[in-house]
Amino acid sequence: MRKTKYNMKAIKLIKLLRESGLSGQELADSLGTSRATVSKIESGKLKELSMKMLEKAAQKLNKKPAELLAELE
């Protein structure tokens, strides 16, 4: 599967969350999703993140959603 700009952002987001020390389940919990969805994001199978996931990730990383989006560019 070819990685698009959308799933590259999702992959970068997961990487940022992992670098913050979260385990797989903690990462899924912090995004309000399942470990299977996190795996799909990491493998590039999930093309986009929901706004809700982005907001939860930003909160976990102590950032505003707009800040986090800019960082993922």
Secondary structure, DSSP 8 states (H G I E B T S, - for coil): ----HHHHHHHHHHHHHHHTT--HHHHHHHHTS-HHHHHHHHHT------HHHHHHHHHHTT--HHHHHHHH-
